[in-house]
Amino acid sequence: MAEASYVERRSQLTTYFDRTAVEAWARLTSDAPVSKIRATVRAGRDAMRANLLSWLPDDLTGKRVLDAGCGTGALSVEAARRGAEVVAIDVSPTLVGLARERSIEILGPDRIDFRVGDMLDPWLGRFDHVVAMDSLIHYSAADITRALAELGLRTDGSLVFTVAPRTALLTLMHAAGRFFPRGDRAPAIVPVTEGGLRRRIGREAALAGFAVGRTQRVNSGFYLSNAIELTRASPPPCGEKPERTR
Ligand SMILES: C[S@@+](CC[C@H](N)C(=O)[O-])C[C@H]1O[C@@H](n2cnc3c(N)ncnc32)[C@H](O)[C@@H]1O
C-alpha cells in the first residue's frame, strides 16, 4: 500500500497538472511560442525524451511499455511508432484527454491505451519497459524507491526514470523560480543525490533483480534532470510473475 506522503503528493500533483498549470503545460509540450526561459526547458525535455527512448530497443514490436505519468503523451507516441503496445497513464484527466487527442492526430485512433489513474496500479499488468520521465521528480527519495520497487515487481526488462539532481545550480534555479507567477509554480521538486538513491535502491529487496545501468544528466537552461536506467539482471522469483493481463 502506498505511503501517506506519496498519496498526499500525488493529490497535490493532480490539482497542479489538472487545473493550475494545465494550459501552461499544454503550451510547453506543443510547438507554440514560449518565453526564452521555457524554450530552454522545452529543449531540455526534448533531449531527455530522446535519451530515454534511445535506452529502449529500436524495435519495440510486441513489447509492452508503460509511460508512467504520461502528461500530454509525446513519449508514448514515439514508443508506439516503434511498435510498442503502450499503456499511458496519468493522474490528470485533462492531460490524458489532450494526450489522446494528440495521439489520434499523429497515429490515428486506438494505438495507445490511455488511462487516468496512479502509475502504481497493479491492474495495469506486466511490462517489458517502464518509463517515468519527470513524473517522480516531485516525490521524496523514499517514495521514489518504493514506487520503483512496486513497478519493478511488474517489469521484465528495464525501468527508466528521471530524478532532479541535488546541485547548487538547482538550488539557485529554485530561488529564481520564486519569481515566476505563483499560479504557474509546481509543487516543489525534491532534489535527490544519485549516490543516496543508489544506496536506497541497493537496500530495496524488491529491486534485488535489477542493476543500475546507464545514467545521463541533461542540463539546458532552466531544465536539469538526471536519467537512470535499472535493468533486470535476474528473472523475477517464482510466484512474482502473475499472468499478463493482455
Ligand atoms: C512533469 S510532468 C511530465 C509528463 C510527461 N512524462 C512528460 O515528460 O512530458 C509529470 C506528470 O506526472 C504525472 N504524475 C505524477 N504523479 C503521478 C502518479 N502517481 N501516477 C500517474 N501520474 C502521475 C503528473 O500528473 C504529470 O502529468
The ligand as an SDF file (V2000), in Angstrom:
LIG
                    3D

 27 29  0  0  0  0  0  0  0  0999 V2000
    6.3940   16.9540  -15.2550 C   0  0  0  0  0  0  0  0  0  0  0  0
    5.0550   16.0720  -15.9020 S   0  0  0  0  0  0  0  0  0  0  0  0
    5.8480   15.0250  -17.1200 C   0  0  0  0  0  0  0  0  0  0  0  0
    4.8770   14.4260  -18.1030 C   0  0  0  0  0  0  0  0  0  0  0  0
    5.4970   13.5270  -19.1570 C   0  0  0  0  0  0  0  0  0  0  0  0
    6.1380   12.3680  -18.5830 N   0  0  0  0  0  0  0  0  0  0  0  0
    6.4800   14.3120  -19.9690 C   0  0  0  0  0  0  0  0  0  0  0  0
    7.6900   14.1720  -19.7410 O   0  0  0  0  0  0  0  0  0  0  0  0
    6.0360   15.1100  -20.8110 O   0  0  0  0  0  0  0  0  0  0  0  0
    4.7030   14.9100  -14.6150 C   0  0  0  0  0  0  0  0  0  0  0  0
    3.4200   14.1390  -14.8490 C   0  0  0  0  0  0  0  0  0  0  0  0
    3.3610   13.0540  -13.9280 O   0  0  0  0  0  0  0  0  0  0  0  0
    2.0220   12.9080  -13.5170 C   0  0  0  0  0  0  0  0  0  0  0  0
    2.0180   12.1450  -12.2600 N   0  0  0  0  0  0  0  0  0  0  0  0
    2.5880   12.4890  -11.0810 C   0  0  0  0  0  0  0  0  0  0  0  0
    2.4190   11.5180  -10.1750 N   0  0  0  0  0  0  0  0  0  0  0  0
    1.7270   10.5210  -10.7870 C   0  0  0  0  0  0  0  0  0  0  0  0
    1.2600    9.2450  -10.3630 C   0  0  0  0  0  0  0  0  0  0  0  0
    1.4630    8.8050   -9.1260 N   0  0  0  0  0  0  0  0  0  0  0  0
    0.6080    8.4630  -11.2600 N   0  0  0  0  0  0  0  0  0  0  0  0
    0.3850    8.9120  -12.5290 C   0  0  0  0  0  0  0  0  0  0  0  0
    0.8070   10.1240  -12.9740 N   0  0  0  0  0  0  0  0  0  0  0  0
    1.4750   10.9190  -12.1250 C   0  0  0  0  0  0  0  0  0  0  0  0
    1.5170   14.3360  -13.4360 C   0  0  0  0  0  0  0  0  0  0  0  0
    0.1070   14.4260  -13.4680 O   0  0  0  0  0  0  0  0  0  0  0  0
    2.1840   14.9710  -14.6580 C   0  0  0  0  0  0  0  0  0  0  0  0
    1.3820   14.8950  -15.8100 O   0  0  0  0  0  0  0  0  0  0  0  0
  1  2  1  0
  2  3  1  0
  2 10  1  0
  3  4  1  0
  4  5  1  0
  5  6  1  0
  5  7  1  0
  7  8  2  0
  7  9  1  0
 10 11  1  0
 11 12  1  0
 11 26  1  0
 12 13  1  0
 13 14  1  0
 13 24  1  0
 14 15  1  0
 14 23  1  0
 15 16  2  0
 16 17  1  0
 17 18  1  0
 17 23  2  0
 18 19  1  0
 18 20  2  0
 20 21  1  0
 21 22  2  0
 22 23  1  0
 24 25  1  0
 24 26  1  0
 26 27  1  0
M  CHG  2   2   1   9  -1
M  END
$$$$
